[in-house]
């Protein structure tokens, strides 16, 4: 935790999220090595003036960010998030599937599109 807010509540320096892209009705049993997983880590603070610049991520990696508001700039792989958080994500999946989907941080994003009535 990097700081506290005016009510003395700890505020983390970074927030993270993992999204597993499934079609409606799919479940854990439908996840395979081709399932798209998107992992992000973002600074939990205001961007610098101009919204560009280097950012030191947890674990020591420095990332040059051209636009803080462009969320793909903050994409990482699940293995990285496991390393910095100590969590074991996707532990209910077979190891061979975990190894593939947790290592990906650069595949083309192909989110399903649904039309709404």
N, C-alpha and C positions, 0 to 999 in steps of 0.2 A: 504494500500500500504506500502510495506516494504522498498523500496529503489528506486533510480532513476538510469537510465543508463547514459552514458556519455553525451547524448543530453538532459538530464534533463526530460526524459519521465518516468513517474511513472511505476514501475514494480511490479505487485502483488506478494505476497509471495506464493500463491497457485493458481493453475488453476483447473477448474473442467469441466466435460462433462457428459451429459446424452445421452445415445443411446437407442432408442426404436427399437427392432428387429422385422421388418416386412418383409414379402415376397414382391417381386416386384408386383406392382399394388395394394397393400393394402393401406388403408388410416386410418384416425382417427376412422372411424366407425367400423373398424376391430379390434380395440384394446379392449381386454377383460381382465379378471383377470388372464388369463394364458399367456398373452403377456410378453415376457421377456424384462426387462428394466435393463440397466447396468449404474450405476452411479459411477464416479471416482472423486477423488480429489488428486492432486499430487503437491508436492513442486515445486516451480518454481526457483530452484537453483541447483547447482551441488551436487551430492551425496557426503557424507563424504568418506574419504579414506576407502577402503574396501567395500564400498557400502552397509553397514549394520548399524544398530543402531536405537535408539529411535527417533521418530519424533512427535512433538507436533502439532496436527491438530488444525484448528480454532475451537473454542468452548471448548478447553481444553483437548480433548482426546489425550492420548499419545499412539502411536502405535509402536511396535517393528517390524522393517522391516528387514528381512533377505537378501533381494535382491531388491534394488531400481529399477532395470530394469524389474522386474516381475510385469506387470501391475495389476494382480489380488490383489496384496498387497495393492493397493490403492482403492479398491472397498468399497463404502459406500452405504447407501440407499438414495433415493430421499428426504425423510423427513429430513434427516440431511442437505442436500444441501439447502432445503427450509429454514430451521432454520437459517443457517449462511448467506444466501444471501437475505432473505426477499422476494424471488420470490415464486409464487404459480404455480408450474408446473402441467401440466395435468388438469388444471381447467375446460376445456371443456368436461371432461369425467364425467360420473356418479360417485358420491361419493363412492359407494361400490367398484367400480373398482379402483379408486384412492387409497383407503386404502390398497388394496392388492399389487398393483404393486409398490407403493411408499415405502412400508416397507421392500421389499426384498433386501437383500444384500449378500445372501449366497447360493442362488439356483445354481444348476449345470448349467453351461453355455452351451446352445445348439444352437449355431449359425447356421443359414441355410447355407448349402454349395451349391454353384452353379458351374456347369461346364461351362467353357468358350469354345466357338468353336475354 
